[in-house]
Amino acid sequence: MKEHIGDILGILNPYMQLGKLLPRDKDDILRCVDDFFLASFDNNYVGCLAIRDYCNGLFEIRSLAVLPEVSRQGVGSTLIKYAIEIVKNEKDGQKVFALTRCSNVFIRLGFEIVPMEMFPKKIWFDCSKCKKLDDCDEVAVLYEI
């Protein structure tokens, strides 16, 4: 997957530049590149997401992004469904969560809105570095397997 770091950054960059995703650089992606999955269409990578394991059956969908030119065409939904299947079948997960500004797509796929405080490790790892920590505009969603 290391050969796809540039592809992943190419998908994430438009959203990082707009402040919609936390900034991540090549080294950060390299450290967790095996957590990423890519979606392709016509031999081009058009979307990505990563799955973080918080242990005890809890997993996070993170870094979900789809190239703007293919947004609203089901790529994000397909990636989310794939992540749920990976967690369910390969990682023996019990719960999958995400912090998102686009909760509707998750809710359509069976997630429920929950209090963000349910995920203190997430807040400690990522949210504490965010400029919007005190004025967060994301919603926590949870899928129980």
C-alpha positions in Angstrom: 0.0 0.0 0.0 3.0 2.3 0.4 3.0 2.9 -3.3 -0.4 4.6 -2.9 0.5 7.3 -0.4 0.5 9.9 -3.2 -3.0 8.7 -4.3 -4.3 8.9 -0.7 -2.9 12.4 -0.2 -4.3 13.5 -3.6 -7.8 12.5 -2.4 -7.4 14.0 1.1 -5.7 17.3 0.0 -8.8 19.2 -1.2 -10.5 18.6 2.1 -7.5 19.3 4.2 -7.0 22.6 2.4 -10.6 23.6 3.2 -10.2 22.6 6.9 -12.7 19.8 6.5 -10.2 17.1 7.4 -7.3 17.2 9.9 -4.0 17.9 8.2 -2.0 14.8 7.5 1.4 14.7 5.8 3.2 11.9 3.9 4.9 10.6 7.1 1.6 10.5 9.0 0.0 8.5 6.1 3.0 6.2 5.9 2.7 5.3 9.6 -0.8 4.1 9.1 -0.9 3.3 5.4 -2.1 -0.3 6.0 -5.2 1.1 7.6 -6.3 2.7 4.3 -8.6 1.4 1.6 -9.0 3.0 -1.8 -11.9 3.1 -4.2 -11.2 3.1 -7.9 -13.3 3.9 -11.0 -12.0 3.7 -14.6 -8.5 2.8 -13.3 -8.4 6.0 -11.2 -8.5 6.2 -7.4 -11.5 8.3 -6.5 -12.0 7.8 -2.7 -10.3 6.5 0.4 -10.9 5.8 4.1 -8.9 4.4 6.9 -10.0 2.1 9.8 -8.4 2.7 13.2 -8.5 -0.1 15.8 -9.1 1.2 19.3 -9.1 -2.4 20.8 -11.9 -4.1 22.6 -13.9 -4.4 19.4 -14.1 -0.6 18.7 -13.1 0.7 15.3 -13.1 4.2 13.7 -13.8 5.1 10.1 -11.5 8.1 9.5 -10.0 10.0 6.6 -13.1 9.3 4.5 -12.9 11.4 1.3 -14.1 11.2 -2.3 -12.7 13.3 -5.1 -15.1 16.3 -5.6 -15.8 15.3 -9.2 -17.3 12.0 -8.2 -19.0 13.1 -5.0 -22.7 12.1 -4.6 -22.2 9.1 -6.8 -22.1 6.4 -4.0 -18.4 6.1 -3.6 -18.4 7.2 0.0 -21.3 4.9 0.9 -19.6 2.0 -0.8 -16.4 2.7 1.2 -18.4 2.8 4.4 -20.2 -0.5 3.7 -16.8 -2.1 2.8 -15.3 -0.9 6.1 -18.2 -2.3 8.1 -17.7 -5.7 6.3 -13.9 -5.6 7.0 -14.5 -4.9 10.7 -17.2 -7.5 11.0 -15.5 -10.3 9.1 -11.7 -9.7 9.4 -11.2 -7.8 12.6 -14.0 -9.3 14.8 -15.3 -5.8 15.6 -18.4 -5.0 17.5 -18.7 -1.3 17.0 -17.7 1.2 14.3 -17.8 4.9 14.8 -17.0 8.1 12.9 -16.9 11.8 13.6 -18.4 13.5 10.6 -20.0 16.6 9.1 -22.0 14.4 6.8 -24.0 12.3 9.2 -26.8 11.7 6.7 -24.8 9.2 4.7 -23.9 7.2 7.8 -27.5 7.3 9.2 -28.8 5.9 5.8 -26.4 3.0 6.4 -27.6 2.2 9.9 -25.4 4.4 12.1 -26.9 6.3 15.0 -25.9 9.7 16.3 -24.3 9.3 19.8 -22.5 11.7 22.2 -18.9 12.4 21.2 -17.8 11.8 24.8 -18.3 8.1 24.1 -14.9 8.2 22.4 -12.3 9.7 24.8 -9.3 8.1 23.1 -10.4 9.7 19.7 -10.6 13.1 21.4 -7.2 12.6 23.0 -5.5 11.4 19.8 -7.0 13.6 17.2 -9.5 16.2 18.4 -7.0 17.7 20.8 -4.9 18.8 17.8 -7.9 20.4 15.9 -8.4 24.1 15.7 -12.1 23.5 16.2 -11.8 21.6 19.5 -13.8 24.2 21.4 -16.3 24.7 18.6 -16.6 21.3 17.0 -18.9 21.0 14.0 -18.8 17.3 13.7 -21.3 14.7 14.9 -20.4 11.3 16.3 -22.1 8.3 14.7 -22.0 4.7 15.8 -22.8 1.4 14.1 -23.2 -1.7 16.3 -22.5 -5.0 14.6 
